[in-house]
């Protein structure tokens, strides 16, 4: 049906009454996928009777969808049924629900939300309007070619970088500036750096317990005990007194993971945590990679340390290039390309995507 004719028909209905339009017994030119009950036209010159088996009205773009709603509201005889659902056709086989009465999406489980994030360094534009949500219980992977802003978005989420434009919301509250500028309660965010980023001059015990030594009132012997428990939970026992130079690459990654897991157990309430992993298996051999991937899954699923105390790992985000990490440690993927998210969906849907950019990457 031509939208211009449709609009003219409504004008005719308002000016001359419903009988002026020759669609249906009451003159209604709109075709619903529902049966319309009898109602009075605002022209006051007649009423619109029910008509049977009407075809569905097709809304082919956003502009026409808006026009459709305006046209409908112009004539009370065309009042939308409560469960009416117009359909926007976005392609030959893809549709998007444009239900007018659609309930708002539940946002109660959104832990971190990035809205229209832009970031540049000098003249180089890195992120160009990135938007996504991390929900409770999710295991999310961010993939894409090198230099597309994957690590940058992690640091923005962690509060180590400030976006040039856009918003970062932590449990619904907007964060202004860096994490050091503002404390937002309700969520802990841990970041495991790509190179582990251990302090070379400190022992493993001092590295893992660094946050507690610097920012808690816990006695040192209690911190040391907690460090031992946390290391044991990720398969590292008896390494507390070693220096980082004495550790293998995989061990360094696990020590960095332990440092992100540890928390002050003397607090009355412990906030849930979102862990951010930047290339956690980069540079590791296949066996060491498998160990780290399994650890990432285990701390998320169990949420406990060696003694059964709650770790409260609510969700995690992994930036990676490795196919094994994607397969073993990720449920949902965000594909970042040239500073934009060009595809997102479940991991098993990735290889079947028709997106030409996504097709350049194969996961076996």
Buried (B, 14 or more C-beta within 10 A) or exposed (E): EEBEEBBEBBBBBBEEBBBBBEBBEBBBBBBBBBEBEEBEBBBEBBEBBBBEEBEEBBBEEEEBBEBBBEBBEBBEBBBBBEEBBBBBEEEEEEEEEBEBEEEEEEEEBBBBBBBEBBBBEEEEBBBBEBEBBBBEEBBBBBBBBEEBBBBBBBBBBBBBBBBEEBBBBBBEEEBEEEBEEEEBEEBBBBBBBBEBBBEEEBBBBBBBBBBBBEEBEBEEEBBBBBBBBBBBBBBBEEBBEBBBEEBEBBBBBBBBBBBBBBBBBEEEEBBBBBBBBBBBBBEBEEEBBBBBBEBBBBBBEEBBBBEEBEBBBBBBBBBBBBEBBBBBBBEBBBBBBBBBBBBBBEBEEBEEBEEEBBEEBEEE
